[in-house]
Amino acid sequence: MVLATYHRACKLEHRAVDCTGRRQDSVPADLPADTRLLLLDDNTIRTLKNMSLLQYQNLETLRLCENRLVLIEPGAFLSSRDLRNLSLADNVLFTNYSVTASALRSLPALKKLDLSGNSLTEDMVTTMLHNLSSLESLSVARNFIMRLDSFVFESLTQLRELNLEKNYIYEIEGGTFEGLQGLQRLNLAYNYIPCIVEFGLTQLKTLNASGNIIEWFLATEGDAVFELETLDLSHNRLLFFPLLPRQSKLHTLLLRDNEMSFYRYLPNASALLDVTVQFLHIDGNSTNVTTLSLWEEISMSNLSSLSFLDMSQNQFWYLPDGFLSGMTSLSQLKLNQNCLETLHLQEREPLGMLMDLDLSQNQLSELQVDLGSQGTLPNLRSLNLSANGLQRVPPKIFIHSEITTVDLSHNRIDLCPQQANAGGAERPICIDLRNVTSLRKLYLAGCGLEMVASDAFSGTSLTHLDLSNNQRVLARGLQPLQDIALMLQVLSLRSTGLPSSKEDLDFSGFQSLVSLDLSGNSLTSFPESLSDLKLHTLDLRRNRLPSFPQRSVQQRLGKSLKVLYLSQNPFDCCKLAWWDFLRHLRTVHIVDRGQVTCNYSSNIIRAMGLPESVSQSCRWMTVNKALLNLVLALPACLTLLVAFAVIFLTFKHKLLQVVKRQYRVSSPY
């Protein structure tokens, strides 16, 4: 093990020196001569002089990010012939870029160069990259590049990775990347590129073009095999599903947040109408018009290797028949936040590898699944159908599956078996989750659930359950949860109309529970059964609790509790001993401590800033309570005493005669 030692301003470890954030205005001259890695980020170095690195001839990595570099003198790297990694990000090198370019040309072994955030234009970049033929990785992100000419990267024949994100690129001249035969990763994210046509970089493995204004993506026609594995076109303005290479190794396709839809079934048109689109491509003086049938082009792309497809936040209202049929390796499909009204997963669409399906926030009224003998979704693990308008779901949708997570929140549904409906009103669809042994996480928030049957969760192994915002689901207590009480770890009962009776809120059987949400339930007392649980997180917001029992924190609950929410309860300002105890308990973090309030003389006061006058009034009331009671009782006592004296004096003679007759003893008068 190599122990770190310390220079006057830097940390030394083996042949690495870390001088980050040491307010150095020059390269330290007294570092070990055999230093290979030198970190000088976040300092105040303005000029890298010819003699700055003279004694460090073994230097391989140099970082000078976030300095004030305006100039690197031409001979600064003459003694650093082995320098391979150089990071100059976030400086002001645009001021003397041509001089700095001369210095960079003296680095024959340079493999990785970072010039991000230096306010460089395309002309400056061209000058600085001239003759850097050894480069394999280059970043010119966060500069002022607006267009790319065909010759800007022509000398970078060994380049494998290029980062151009967060510039102002709106035009890329044809042939700009064609000479980069070894280029595998290209990042064009967050620019102003309007389209990508005739995409033909067959050697590229990763293309990130997210965050542009791309309206269409069109690969070159032909049967050339593309090495493309990851394509990110999210956060653009795509109108159509991208026209992908016919032969590729694509496994990740990201199309989130675009304007895509399918157009075969247009309004007021024949269902079999062949929809075509014309692409107008202008290159110099030549103009090419390409007419394509959208769906035919998609079907010609080989997507058998695709495993992750994200089409969320678009305008899809249907999927064409057979759209998923060629995606035999698909494991994650995200179609959330679209306009889907129905979805039919057919048996001929081999989705045997699909594990994660997200259909949330659509307009689905019906989900059709051809189950078949082995099930269409045998490996499905997570299904999200939240925020739809479901009216029909296959009754045995989870048969032959290994489903672990189901989200049906914000749908008008009920759980089988349904309770008797005395009112005769139409009931929502019934989802049967009984005996789904693989199920672990179930989310049913805001489903309008009535009181569920006692065996609604029988046969499951639920560890996470969310019943939030179902006002009557547990109005009779916790009995429906008894079958899964011992397994539950995370339970949300927010706004579920829990009864205030302590007998109906017995959590003693929930011994595995670590997170419990009881907010929004109008509880008037703290459930004592919680004191014996090992909770890590407890939410008691928006109830009617007058206090928090200090004894509960001193028991088992206090030893395990880490996170607590308490705001929006009518706590008594004169009974906050428990609050002071909790605040000084370092093991418990009261997340909303600044919002916790208490009531005093019809005023609402923040518990954290309780005025001293209120505290003194409360103390006086506590200390003098016995005296106050005595003062209040004294008038009554005096009144009784006077009344007794009056009665005695009035009836004295008669009383004495009665006594004499009773005991036959003479009395002197």
SVG drawing of the C-alpha trace seen along z (x, -y; Angstrom):
<svg xmlns="http://www.w3.org/2000/svg" viewBox="-84 -37 98 61">
<polyline fill="none" stroke="black" stroke-width="0.4" points="0.0,0.0 1.4,-3.4 0.9,-6.1 0.3,-9.7 2.7,-12.4 2.3,-16.2 4.2,-18.9 3.7,-22.5 0.7,-22.9 0.0,-19.5 -0.7,-15.9 1.8,-13.4 1.1,-9.7 3.5,-7.5 4.0,-9.4 0.7,-11.3 0.5,-14.9 -2.8,-16.6 -2.6,-20.4 -6.3,-21.0 -7.8,-24.2 -4.5,-25.4 -4.6,-29.0 -1.4,-28.3 -0.6,-31.0 2.1,-28.9 3.2,-25.3 5.1,-24.3 8.8,-24.0 9.8,-21.6 7.7,-18.6 9.3,-15.1 11.0,-14.9 9.4,-11.5 5.8,-12.8 3.6,-11.2 0.2,-12.7 -0.2,-16.3 -3.6,-17.8 -3.7,-21.6 -7.5,-22.2 -9.2,-25.2 -6.2,-27.4 -5.2,-30.9 -2.6,-30.0 -2.8,-32.5 0.2,-31.5 1.9,-28.2 5.4,-29.3 8.2,-27.6 10.0,-26.6 6.9,-25.6 7.2,-21.8 10.9,-21.6 11.9,-19.3 8.9,-16.9 10.0,-14.9 8.0,-11.8 4.7,-13.6 1.8,-11.6 -1.3,-13.3 -1.8,-17.1 -5.0,-18.8 -5.4,-22.6 -9.2,-22.9 -10.8,-26.0 -7.8,-28.2 -7.4,-31.5 -5.3,-30.3 -5.0,-32.8 -1.8,-31.5 0.4,-28.4 3.8,-29.5 5.1,-27.6 7.8,-25.7 5.8,-24.8 5.6,-21.1 9.0,-20.6 10.2,-18.6 6.9,-16.6 7.2,-14.4 5.4,-11.5 2.3,-13.6 -0.8,-11.6 -3.7,-13.2 -4.2,-17.0 -7.3,-18.7 -7.6,-22.5 -11.3,-22.8 -13.0,-26.0 -10.2,-28.5 -10.0,-31.5 -7.7,-30.1 -9.6,-31.8 -7.6,-35.0 -4.2,-33.5 -5.5,-30.4 -2.9,-30.4 0.0,-30.5 -1.5,-27.8 -2.0,-25.8 1.8,-25.9 2.4,-24.5 0.0,-21.6 1.8,-20.5 4.9,-19.7 3.0,-16.7 3.6,-13.7 2.1,-11.2 -1.0,-13.1 -4.0,-10.8 -6.7,-12.7 -7.4,-16.5 -10.1,-18.4 -10.7,-22.0 -14.2,-22.4 -15.5,-25.7 -12.9,-28.0 -15.2,-30.2 -13.6,-28.8 -15.2,-29.3 -15.0,-26.8 -12.0,-28.6 -10.1,-28.6 -10.8,-24.9 -9.6,-24.2 -6.3,-26.0 -5.8,-24.3 -6.4,-20.8 -4.1,-21.1 -1.6,-18.2 -2.7,-16.5 -2.8,-13.2 -2.1,-11.1 -5.4,-12.2 -7.9,-9.4 -10.2,-11.4 -11.2,-15.0 -13.7,-17.2 -14.6,-20.7 -17.9,-20.9 -19.4,-24.1 -17.7,-26.4 -19.1,-28.7 -18.9,-26.4 -21.7,-27.1 -20.9,-25.0 -18.5,-22.2 -16.6,-22.3 -15.4,-19.1 -11.8,-19.8 -12.0,-20.6 -11.1,-17.1 -9.2,-15.9 -5.9,-15.4 -7.4,-13.4 -7.1,-10.0 -6.8,-8.1 -9.8,-9.7 -12.1,-7.3 -14.2,-9.6 -15.5,-13.1 -17.5,-15.4 -19.2,-18.4 -22.1,-18.9 -23.5,-22.2 -22.3,-24.3 -24.3,-26.2 -23.9,-23.9 -26.7,-24.3 -24.9,-22.9 -22.6,-20.0 -21.0,-19.9 -21.1,-16.6 -18.0,-14.5 -17.1,-16.1 -16.7,-12.8 -16.0,-10.5 -12.2,-10.6 -12.5,-9.5 -12.5,-5.8 -11.8,-4.9 -14.5,-7.1 -16.7,-5.0 -18.4,-7.6 -19.9,-10.9 -21.7,-13.3 -23.7,-16.1 -26.1,-16.7 -27.6,-20.1 -26.9,-22.0 -29.2,-23.3 -29.0,-20.5 -32.3,-20.5 -31.9,-17.0 -29.6,-14.1 -29.9,-12.7 -27.8,-10.1 -26.3,-9.0 -23.5,-6.6 -21.0,-6.3 -20.9,-2.6 -18.1,-2.3 -19.8,-4.4 -21.0,-2.6 -22.6,-5.4 -24.4,-8.5 -25.8,-11.1 -27.8,-13.7 -30.3,-14.5 -31.4,-18.0 -31.3,-19.4 -34.2,-20.4 -34.0,-17.4 -37.2,-16.7 -36.1,-13.6 -33.3,-11.0 -32.6,-9.2 -29.8,-6.6 -28.3,-5.8 -30.0,-3.1 -28.3,0.2 -27.3,3.3 -24.1,2.1 -23.6,3.4 -23.5,0.6 -21.7,1.1 -24.2,-1.3 -25.2,-0.1 -26.6,-3.2 -28.6,-5.9 -30.0,-8.8 -32.4,-11.1 -34.4,-12.2 -35.5,-15.8 -35.8,-16.7 -38.7,-17.5 -38.9,-14.2 -42.1,-13.8 -41.5,-10.3 -40.0,-7.1 -36.3,-7.3 -35.4,-5.5 -32.7,-3.3 -29.9,-1.3 -31.2,1.9 -28.4,3.8 -27.1,2.7 -26.2,3.9 -28.5,1.5 -29.4,2.4 -30.4,-1.0 -32.8,-3.4 -33.8,-6.6 -36.6,-8.6 -38.0,-10.3 -39.7,-13.8 -40.3,-14.2 -43.4,-14.8 -43.6,-11.3 -46.7,-9.5 -47.6,-6.8 -49.6,-8.1 -51.1,-5.1 -54.5,-5.6 -55.1,-9.3 -58.4,-11.0 -60.9,-11.0 -58.8,-8.6 -58.9,-4.9 -57.4,-2.6 -55.2,-1.0 -53.9,-4.3 -50.2,-4.1 -48.7,-7.1 -45.5,-8.5 -43.2,-11.3 -40.8,-13.3 -37.4,-14.3 -35.8,-17.3 -32.0,-17.2 -30.1,-20.2 -26.3,-19.7 -24.6,-22.7 -26.2,-23.1 -27.7,-19.6 -31.2,-18.8 -32.4,-15.3 -36.0,-14.3 -36.5,-10.9 -40.0,-9.5 -40.5,-6.8 -43.3,-4.7 -42.8,-5.2 -44.0,-1.9 -42.3,0.2 -39.0,-1.5 -39.3,-0.7 -40.1,2.9 -37.0,3.3 -34.7,2.4 -33.3,5.3 -34.0,4.6 -33.5,8.1 -30.6,7.0 -32.6,4.1 -33.0,4.5 -34.0,1.0 -36.6,-1.2 -37.8,-4.5 -40.6,-6.2 -42.1,-8.1 -43.4,-11.6 -44.5,-11.5 -47.8,-11.5 -48.4,-7.9 -52.1,-6.9 -51.5,-3.4 -48.8,-1.0 -48.9,0.6 -49.6,4.3 -46.4,6.2 -44.4,3.2 -42.8,5.2 -42.5,8.5 -38.9,8.1 -37.7,6.9 -36.9,10.4 -34.4,9.2 -36.4,6.4 -36.2,6.3 -37.3,2.7 -40.1,0.8 -41.2,-2.7 -44.4,-4.1 -45.5,-6.3 -46.9,-9.8 -48.3,-9.2 -51.9,-9.2 -52.4,-5.4 -56.1,-4.4 -55.7,-0.7 -52.7,1.7 -52.8,5.2 -49.9,7.5 -50.3,10.4 -49.0,13.9 -47.1,13.7 -45.0,10.8 -42.3,12.7 -41.8,10.6 -40.4,13.4 -37.5,11.3 -39.5,8.2 -38.9,7.5 -40.0,3.8 -43.1,2.4 -44.2,-1.2 -47.6,-2.3 -48.3,-5.0 -50.0,-8.4 -51.8,-7.4 -55.5,-7.1 -55.7,-3.4 -59.2,-2.0 -58.3,1.5 -55.2,3.7 -55.3,6.8 -52.8,9.6 -52.9,12.9 -51.7,15.1 -51.2,18.3 -50.1,21.5 -46.9,20.1 -48.0,16.4 -47.0,13.6 -44.9,11.9 -43.4,14.9 -40.4,12.8 -42.2,9.6 -41.0,8.2 -42.4,4.7 -45.7,3.3 -46.7,-0.3 -50.3,-1.1 -50.8,-4.1 -52.8,-7.2 -54.9,-5.6 -58.6,-5.1 -58.7,-1.3 -62.0,0.4 -60.8,3.8 -57.7,5.8 -57.2,9.5 -58.3,11.4 -55.3,13.6 -52.7,11.2 -50.1,12.3 -50.4,16.0 -47.1,17.7 -45.2,14.5 -42.6,13.7 -44.0,10.2 -42.6,8.5 -43.8,4.9 -47.2,3.6 -48.4,0.0 -52.1,-0.5 -52.3,-3.9 -54.9,-6.5 -57.1,-4.0 -60.7,-3.4 -60.3,0.2 -61.2,2.6 -59.6,5.7 -61.0,9.2 -63.0,10.5 -65.3,7.4 -67.3,6.5 -71.1,6.6 -72.5,3.5 -75.7,2.6 -76.2,-0.6 -76.4,1.2 -74.0,-1.3 -71.8,-0.2 -68.5,1.2 -65.1,0.6 -63.0,3.4 -61.8,6.1 -58.0,7.0 -57.3,10.3 -53.8,10.4 -54.4,13.4 -51.8,16.1 -49.4,14.1 -46.5,15.5 -43.8,13.5 -45.4,10.1 -43.3,7.9 -44.3,4.3 -47.9,3.1 -49.0,-0.6 -52.7,-1.3 -52.7,-5.1 -55.8,-7.1 -57.8,-4.1 -61.1,-5.0 -60.9,-1.6 -63.7,-0.7 -63.1,1.4 -61.2,4.4 -61.9,8.0 -59.8,9.6 -58.2,12.0 -57.5,9.5 -53.7,10.0 -53.6,13.6 -51.0,15.8 -48.7,12.8 -45.3,11.9 -45.7,8.2 -42.9,6.1 -44.0,2.7 -47.7,1.6 -49.1,-1.9 -52.8,-2.4 -52.6,-6.2 -55.5,-8.5 -58.2,-5.8 -60.5,-7.4 -62.4,-4.4 -60.1,-1.5 -59.2,-0.9 -62.1,-2.6 -62.7,0.6 -59.1,1.1 -56.0,3.1 -57.7,6.5 -57.2,6.7 -53.4,6.4 -53.1,9.2 -52.1,11.8 -49.1,9.8 -48.3,8.0 -45.2,10.0 -43.6,9.4 -44.4,5.7 -41.4,3.4 -42.7,0.2 -46.3,-0.7 -48.1,-3.9 -51.5,-4.6 -51.6,-8.3 -55.2,-9.7 -56.9,-6.3 -59.5,-7.3 -57.9,-5.3 -60.1,-5.0 -58.9,-7.0 -59.7,-4.1 -56.6,-2.5 -58.1,0.9 -58.5,0.7 -54.9,-0.4 -52.9,2.4 -49.5,2.5 -47.9,5.1 -47.9,7.7 -46.0,5.6 -42.6,6.5 -40.7,6.2 -41.9,2.6 -39.2,0.0 -41.1,-2.8 -44.6,-3.9 -46.7,-6.8 -49.7,-7.7 -50.1,-11.3 -53.4,-12.9 -55.5,-10.6 -56.9,-12.9 -55.4,-10.7 -56.1,-12.1 -53.6,-9.9 -50.4,-8.2 -50.8,-4.4 -49.0,-2.9 -48.3,0.3 -45.8,-1.6 -43.5,-1.8 -42.4,1.8 -41.5,1.6 -38.1,1.1 -39.2,-1.8 -36.6,-3.8 -39.0,-6.3 -42.3,-7.6 -44.6,-10.2 -47.3,-11.7 -48.0,-14.9 -51.6,-16.4 -53.1,-14.6 -54.7,-15.9 -52.1,-14.9 -51.8,-17.1 -48.4,-15.6 -45.9,-13.0 -45.4,-10.4 -41.8,-10.7 -41.9,-7.2 -42.3,-5.8 -38.9,-7.3 -37.4,-5.8 -38.5,-2.3 -37.6,-0.2 -38.9,-2.7 -36.5,-5.4 -33.5,-3.1 -34.3,-2.5 -36.0,-5.7 -33.9,-7.8 -36.4,-10.0 -39.5,-11.7 -42.2,-14.0 -44.4,-15.9 -45.8,-19.1 -49.4,-20.2 -50.5,-18.8 -52.2,-20.9 -49.5,-20.4 -49.9,-22.2 -47.2,-24.8 -47.2,-24.2 -46.6,-20.5 -43.5,-20.4 -41.1,-18.5 -41.2,-15.7 -40.2,-18.2 -37.1,-19.3 -36.2,-15.7 -36.5,-14.8 -34.6,-17.9 -31.6,-16.9 -31.8,-13.3 -29.0,-13.1 -30.2,-9.8 -33.5,-11.1 -33.7,-13.6 -37.0,-15.6 -37.1,-16.6 -39.8,-19.2 -38.7,-20.7 -39.0,-24.2 -42.7,-23.7 -43.7,-22.1 -46.2,-24.4 -48.1,-24.5 -51.2,-26.2 -51.1,-28.8 -54.2,-31.0 -55.7,-30.4 -52.4,-31.4 -50.3,-29.1 -46.5,-29.4 -43.5,-27.7 -42.1,-25.3 -38.5,-26.0 -38.9,-29.8 -41.1,-29.6 -41.0,-33.1 -39.6,-33.2 -42.7,-35.0 -44.8,-32.0 -42.3,-29.6 -42.4,-31.6 -46.2,-31.7 -46.3,-28.0 -43.8,-27.4 -45.8,-29.7 -48.9,-27.8 -47.2,-24.6 -45.4,-25.6 -48.4,-27.5 -51.1,-25.0 -51.5,-23.7 -51.6,-27.2 -54.2,-28.2 -56.3,-25.3 -56.1,-26.2 -57.0,-29.8 -60.0,-28.6 -61.1,-26.2 -60.6,-28.7 -63.8,-30.7 -65.9,-27.6 -64.3,-26.3 -64.9,-29.6 -68.5,-29.6 -69.0,-26.1 -67.4,-27.0 -69.5,-30.1 -72.7,-28.1 -71.8,-25.5 -71.2,-28.1 -74.5,-29.8 -76.4,-26.5 -74.6,-25.5 -75.4,-28.8 -79.0,-28.7 -79.8,-25.2 -77.3,-25.1 -80.0,-24.8 -82.0,-22.0 -78.8,-20.1 -77.7,-20.1 -81.1,-18.8 -80.9,-16.0 -77.5,-15.0 -78.7,-15.2 -81.6,-12.9 -79.4,-10.5 -76.7,-10.1 -78.8,-11.1 -76.1,-13.3 -76.9,-16.6 -75.5,-19.7 -74.9,-22.9 -76.6,-26.1"/>
</svg>
